[in-house]
């Protein structure tokens, strides 16, 4: 398969950018879309096509029983993924820089340069990259730890395909752009997206080891679990859950902070936040209802309280639910990691009142989940994220 590029989204984004009321944002959008996107996407497309020439084994490689981790943003997916990733002999995941460069040829070239830098240049390039990371991601670390060599959401691999929900963090046009409701898309469009996603995974497996299991965390994919099962019938699903009185305002504040920093129109921000709030309810209901409708799909539910109070026990339960055997080496490493994670804190504070949200209204919409998980309906009205490395803010 060739590199995916969603021309429909692309031209819609140009149209929205052209009509943007904020001059600074309008200029930035048009520069990225009209200059940056054609150059970068064409480069990726060429490299992606060359993969078939340089790595013919891609044709026969299959993605077997991948694990997809979903759940509302800020519900503990980052921590769960980080702990599972310690079982490095079993799992394969994408680092952030590997998502920016989805071609296997690109990834191998970058690793080759990094090796030369270590051996010949005494880490000169590594130092420059570290300085850039601090400039680019340093201010975000209070809410979400991010870096080029850290694991992130697979969805970023589709960024220059104009198919990633992360565009919403740059262009607050939810309601006009749809990266979320995949289950409602035409079957052909779903197939194109998921076929390309499979090709991205295959390249990562060829890089990390074809005997490994692909492990992905994608809060934004909470709205497309049914489509994932359709495309990957043998997949396994992990669902992270946390009291929505905590997750919803936490996500809204994180998103709004990014938009405000770039001076976006307040009315457009409020419109997008309203759409995001409504989508949040589906983030909670769809994964659980879909797993119940597909008993043949192995699934595990991770309660945020269990994850933060006893991380090792929570991960052991995930292994049991997914039918995975845990080695003693990983069990020991997990115990050490769990102790470190319990000590981590964050300064990301939020409240329901900031966004005009009412605890009773949320409780009414998700009452069956409050009962199932025993969430305190009075909890989370004004709080701070405790754990533990932060969560990404995909839309």
C-alpha positions, -999 to 999 in steps of 0.1 A, spaced: 0 0 0 12 35 -8 13 64 17 -22 76 28 -32 112 21 -67 123 28 -73 149 1 -108 156 13 -95 166 48 -67 186 33 -88 208 11 -114 213 39 -85 224 62 -73 249 36 -108 263 33 -111 266 71 -77 282 73 -86 307 45 -116 318 65 -99 320 99 -106 353 116 -74 355 137 -46 369 113 -17 352 131 -34 318 131 -46 323 95 -10 329 83 4 300 102 -23 276 89 -18 286 53 20 284 56 18 249 70 -9 236 47 2 252 14 40 250 19 49 226 46 24 198 39 31 193 2 68 191 8 68 169 39 40 146 28 56 140 -6 89 132 11 71 107 33 52 92 4 84 86 -16 102 70 14 71 49 21 71 36 -15 108 29 -14 102 6 16 87 -20 -7 119 -20 -27 144 -21 1 124 -43 25 104 -69 4 97 -89 35 70 -63 43 48 -81 18 45 -113 38 46 -98 73 14 -101 93 3 -81 123 -7 -107 148 -29 -101 179 -20 -64 185 -30 -47 217 -48 -14 215 -51 7 246 -80 32 247 -99 52 272 -108 89 278 -77 111 278 -62 116 313 -75 82 324 -41 65 329 -32 53 294 2 68 295 11 51 328 -3 18 317 16 19 284 48 29 302 46 0 326 37 -26 299 65 -13 277 90 -24 304 84 -59 291 106 -49 261 112 -85 250 75 -89 243 61 -56 230 69 -32 202 57 4 203 63 36 184 84 64 198 75 100 189 102 105 164 93 72 147 58 86 142 71 118 126 90 95 101 66 66 93 88 50 66 110 21 77 138 36 55 136 69 74 136 51 108 167 30 99 185 61 86 178 80 118 191 51 139 222 49 118 229 86 122 223 83 160 248 55 162 275 75 143 268 104 166 274 82 197 306 66 183 322 94 163 308 127 173 306 123 211 269 129 211 270 163 195 237 158 176 221 142 207 229 174 227 213 196 200 182 174 199 179 174 237 180 212 236 153 214 210 132 189 230 134 212 260 124 242 240 95 223 223 81 201 251 96 215 283 66 237 292 42 208 287 58 184 312 38 195 341 7 181 324 22 156 299 57 143 297 67 143 260 99 137 241 112 123 208 123 90 223 92 85 244 63 64 234 33 83 221 0 77 204 2 58 171 -23 83 157 5 108 153 19 86 125 -11 98 104 -3 135 110 11 142 75 -15 120 60 -40 147 71 -57 119 90 -47 124 126 -68 138 154 -37 157 166 -46 183 140 -73 195 164 -46 206 188 -34 229 160 -67 238 144 -97 239 168 -123 230 143 -141 201 159 -175 198 143 -160 208 110 -132 183 109 -139 147 119 -110 124 129 -130 106 155 -163 90 143 -146 63 122 -175 39 128 -198 62 109 -175 66 79 -180 48 46 -165 13 46 -140 21 19 -126 51 39 -124 30 71 -105 3 51 -80 28 36 -72 43 70 -68 10 88 -48 -6 59 -24 23 61 -23 20 99 -14 -17 95 14 -8 72 28 16 98 27 -12 124 44 -37 101 73 -13 96 77 -9 133 76 -46 138 103 -51 112 124 -26 130 119 -39 166 114 -76 160 87 -95 140 82 -118 170 69 -90 192 34 -78 199 24 -44 187 13 -23 218 -5 10 211 -21 36 233 -46 58 216 -71 76 237 -85 92 205 -93 57 192 -118 53 220 -144 62 193 -133 36 168 -130 4 188 -156 -13 166 -135 -4 135 -103 -16 151 -119 -50 157 -132 -50 122 -98 -44 108 -78 -65 133 -101 -94 142 -75 -110 166 -67 -77 184 -69 -73 222 -83 -42 238 -73 -25 271 -97 1 283 -86 26 310 -113 41 331 -113 70 356 -140 92 372 -152 115 344 -155 144 369 -117 143 368 -109 134 332 -132 157 313 -122 190 328 -86 179 329 -87 174 291 -106 206 284 -81 226 303 -51 211 286 -66 217 252 -77 252 259 -43 261 273 -27 252 240 -52 272 219 -50 303 241 -12 304 238 -16 308 201 -43 334 203 -72 316 188 -107 331 187 -125 326 220 -159 318 203 -142 291 182 -125 277 213 -159 275 232 -175 258 202 -148 232 200 -148 226 238 -185 219 236 -181 193 209 -152 178 228 -173 175 259 -200 157 241 -175 134 225 -162 126 259 -193 107 268 -188 84 238 -152 79 249 -166 62 280 -195 42 266 -182 30 232 -152 9 242 -170 -10 270 -202 -15 250 -182 -28 220 -162 -53 241 -195 -66 255 -208 -70 220 -177 -89 210 -171 -116 236 -146 -132 213 -122 -102 217 -99 -104 246 -103 -73 267 -90 -58 300 -103 -29 320 -79 -8 341 -93 12 369 -73 44 375 -75 40 413 -60 5 411 -34 16 386 -22 44 409 -25 26 442 -8 -7 431 5 -5 396 21 -39 397 -11 -57 407 -31 -37 380 -7 -48 352 -6 -84 364 -44 -84 361 -41 -71 326 -19 -100 317 -44 -124 331 -73 -109 313 -54 -109 279 -40 -144 283 -4 -133 286 22 -151 307 43 -128 329 80 -137 333 96 -134 368 121 -109 354 93 -86 343 74 -91 375 104 -79 395 109 -49 371 73 -41 374 75 -40 412 104 -15 410 86 7 384 54 7 404 72 22 434 87 50 413 54 58 396 35 61 429 59 89 439 53 109 407 32 141 408 20 168 384 9 204 387 -20 202 362 -50 216 381 -86 219 369 -122 220 380 -156 214 365 -167 249 372 -141 263 349 -160 249 319 -196 253 332 -199 215 338 -222 201 364 -213 170 383 -250 159 383 -253 162 345 -223 140 340 -236 115 365 -269 114 347 -253 107 313 -229 80 326 -248 67 356 -244 30 348 -206 34 348 -207 53 381 -225 23 395 -203 -3 379 -171 13 390 -183 28 423 -171 63 414 -179 89 440 -204 114 424 -190 141 446 -153 134 437 -133 153 411 -152 186 410 -119 205 417 -87 185 416 -52 179 401 -39 150 382 -19 129 405 -2 105 384 21 101 371 36 113 339 5 129 324 -18 120 296 -18 131 260 -45 154 248 -58 139 216 -91 149 203 
